[in-house]
């Protein structure tokens, strides 16, 4: 099913490298292509937007003198003869220890491989010559590498090697290989930036930017390499401006084309009505925000609001009140949710809050069968449904009522500008728009990131919500963790245990070691396997629903999962959150996860369990444990880390619209992009004289409206 056009620009003819299908790249066969497309990498443009996670500076790394004399943390890539290879540890966590000798010397370099597979001995048998690449550690018993890369002897290494994350089951090395192949066609990358703008901003040509990003040559200075690693290079600046210009043009065209909006007045006291139906006593803050939204709905101008509130501040009740005003006035409403679980949960809440005012409700998810989808589209098109709720699936053609009056977008950090425009652009009358924040956003960041929306803040906590008591455990103190969980279960509670990743023990030496299976094996054995259920983003929608239902009923009161539980889940009986590998989560994530417990008014606790003893990480965790105010935490985190890193954490893997740009960090570029967009659109509203820019805008809107991955973790 084709995505519904999100803008009046007709699909332009293809021709830029960005639009070439991923199958056109050397080394991408049918199997790899299927995996890449399932992860949103469908074109060469998608592929070359995969930013290296870091760079290995291997200039001079093949010198054994580095092994002997360099400090810990130095990169090396040396060849030698394997003298010894031994296994140690239990079968579930075996490690391989290897000794490699300098070819014409006496230096011995040890290498350790954790969770090694049995087949590794075929590559590291005594008598074999290999090349090992990794980060040096000078230990008391000699130099050592942990989890190094194993290469064949004679392998030519780049002077500077980019390191990519894997894409699904496509390994990092394969990603490097196909990116390198695609880079050979970099000259075909269409340039959407008008030449006079590029000259004024001193932007490098796009092909040069791509080569610097993906294949920096040996002549680059250490300072440039640092800028590349931190996303501050000229390459990032050029590619970020392309995105900001396309976004700014899309917003400028939407602003110029937006007409009036339908007027909805509150004749029946929707605030009181929503509170009664939901069984809530609305706070003064909720009443004030509802009054503001009702004023917007009655103005005749399209509402464009961002509602920022702390976790558990009652944003959903406010949105339901606004929805009631529209539905009672004969209008139609659509709610866009980040995950299937959240959509299903909101559907249950809306059934209570709307209590028949909406008539039949349509729920559209990525897992909705084609037959059910066709039936839903038919009743929506015939005007028999005025309330639609769903995930990215409602962005597709036929997913919303033809005359749409209010759009509510939940968990704003999961969606970008393109999704907002996909819901409201090109409609007449123009729909009202209410965007709900996931966690508190510092005001300066909100104004930069959401400049097209008016900000309203909900800071008061409902009377029945007690602050969650948060404690920091000692690293690896499993006995204390088990006792804490056991007490909560014995008291009849529900316990979330969240881990950093689905699979434990990644290749990266400094990555989290705890995965879902590891935690399930440990806690299942310690506390009873019949009490445990798991939840993560690789499970089918049906399996996720069954797991969550078992947790809600209490038949399996211990839920082990990834950050798929972060987003909007409401289980009132849950009163303990345990976060393993807590140092691998950002402050906003930790606060959001903590907000999943204590939602039924009972006392609740959160236990932060780090894997290591990094001083900086523990200071951050202690700050989260000591402060329950999300707004205060957000401001402190912003002051400590800076705007770019703060927003980068919230957008990582979520906002498909912006891949290189950060509207907060790149505020000067954003201002230049808005200025250029206003001039271009004023002179050429249809972009007929700017075909490459037209393609960039269309591409951005289509990318934002495509249902890639609905679940996280």
Beta strands, then each sheet from edge to edge (+ up, - down):
strand 1: 54-57
strand 2: 75-88
strand 3: 95-102
strand 4: 108-114
strand 5: 129-139
strand 6: 142-146
strand 7: 149-152
strand 8: 160-163
strand 9: 304-309
strand 10: 333-336
strand 11: 361-364
strand 12: 387-390
strand 13: 406-409
strand 14: 432-436
strand 15: 454-458
strand 16: 469-473
strand 17: 494-498
strand 18: 532-535
strand 19: 558-561
strand 20: 574-580
strand 21: 605-609
sheet 1: 1+ 8-
sheet 2: 7+ 5- 2+ 3- 4+ 6+
sheet 3: 11+ 12+ 10+ 13+ 14+ 9+ 15+
sheet 4: 16+ 21+ 20+ 17+ 19+ 18+
end
